[in-house]
């Protein structure tokens, strides 16, 4: 059933499109050699070009072009072999040139598509309208001084890919799923790190509402939303605001708004500009960007395996759709999994990774790339279970010690004498002792209370200090209990 919001006059449908600004992974800016590292001292990564000094001419960064093309290919989009930069004119304190070099009429990447999967398993395709390259503005800081604003130009000139979707999303969940999937693809490609808290990925959220069967009504843009959760909240809040306006007999005005994360509401920022307000014209200091089709094909051939393909391969390896989804969410997790799974049972590896291993990582608040237990050691632990050196219960204890002490599983098993007891004589003796110590339970078992078998297994394993081979313990007990 489609998502709607119930108003006084009945249900309303939400229409959402996202404009995502993704910072290109490159060592230098789009038109200058200044560095792009996050967290540098204010105004320490600024060239004369970034600062808008007169007479400074931009020069295109080839790596940024490559990254944009690779992104387009990863989004199943059309790469335009001829594109052009334009000047987008507007005036703001953190835009020293008085214009932004962007692409308008002729972007580097055209139409594409992203497939999203929703919580109920439904799959939906979201259209991509275009991807264009542009330079970022600087940053205004209003909280450093009681009466002055400070300007940091470190971001000025940093390369951005603006990825514009079609208005194909119809709920907060779909908007969140699209942004998550887009970020996942960019991270797999290595074209944007997707760190929204550092500002390297931001979303402008376009929202409108309508009654069933209507065309599009006026949309509003919620600017610079910097988390997936906030995007979903902004969609809901702005849609409810617009419904209230329409139902009160008013008209929604096309404008740019901001999302107040503390209050969960949007507020007006400025009236929305149209293209003519920016007085676009071709950038006179840069020639058109002309790409060779052979070069584009070579980039396509060298693309890494993307999440959808990897997920399908994992399912073919015998993993559940859920496990395949979890293991491909982050590229680092998928790489770790494959390293452990090589030459081992993929399902067993997935169970260990998504269960106890993730639990230990979460407990320590670290990602898999910072794991104190490397892939080879997790693989070695699984091998110790496979060759019956230890059982699964002991393995869980060993894993905990691995996380705490950083030792290999073999060393821990040897040091602590944790090898599994496979000597049937020792197991026989332990079973005899347990049966002799529990005559009441033995009588009840023989009288038909077969659920007590688990009790005898547990007592025997306890007598063997957890090191008994479970299969052998079961075998000996069955023989002694008569079936």
C-alpha angles and dihedrals in degrees: 000000000000120000116255137166116229113230131177090271095046136271124348128199122222121224116199135181125173132213105198121196108205120185111230116238103239135128094237139030129275097262105012141047094244116128124257103203115142120242100026120148112279115279093002095116102051128120126195088259093054091048092053097242113177117265095017111138124208121235119197118246106230093204091059090052090050091050092050092051092048089051091050090051091049089054092052087244134149113261111215111222089203120046136152140212121232136191115246106199122212135128126236134142095249094049101077097181093054088234139057122231103228140139121259120153097023114034124186092240129037134188122350141146142236123202116216130192118212129211092264091053094256114145122214134178118226116200123231113216098191147323119221135177122237141156121257123236125236124261129261115214113203099171101063099079134024095235108015137066119221124214124216112192097186090108093043107116096010110147116255131185110211107205112194120197129204114253088262101127120098105181143029088254092056091049090051093046092049094050091046092050093046091051090047092053093048091050092050089050092047092229098118129013092219093219098157093179089061093048095247090123123034133164133217105204118211112200134179134157133215145171119257112285095014127124121243118301126206113304131211126208119227103205132223103353108180108197137046091235092052091048089056092046092047092053092053095043095047093045091052091048092052093047089054091050093050094044091050088058095256133126124244109234119218103247146137115257137184127227115233103212094192095054098030092230137110124237133195117267104170142325110281115260121224124216093265090058089065093053094221117202133162113283103253095202097057129060120223115283109248119188130194115237091220090056091051091049090051090053090049092052091051097050115125121245106279127222099264094050092045092049091051090050091052091052088051087053089061101266121137117252088248095053091046089052094049094046094051098045090095124029091223091058092050092049091049092048093050092048091055095039096054105114093358137091104282094208093053090048091049091050092052094044098047092040124039097002095054089043090058092047092049091048089056094041094234134129123238091258088063095044114142087212111068124215093254091058094050087050090050090052091052089049090055089057092046093053090045095243088130135007127239095262093052089045090061090054091047091051091054091052090047089057093046101042105022093229126141117261092242091055092049093048091049096045095048099037094240099149114136118259107240096158104117090203091060091045091048090053093048092050092049090051092050094048091048091049094051109045094151094056090044090055092049091049092052089048089060107275093129093167086079089074088086089053091056091047090052094048092048092050088049090052089051090049091245092298099106120116101251094214093051092045089053091047095051093045092050091051094049095043092049106251 
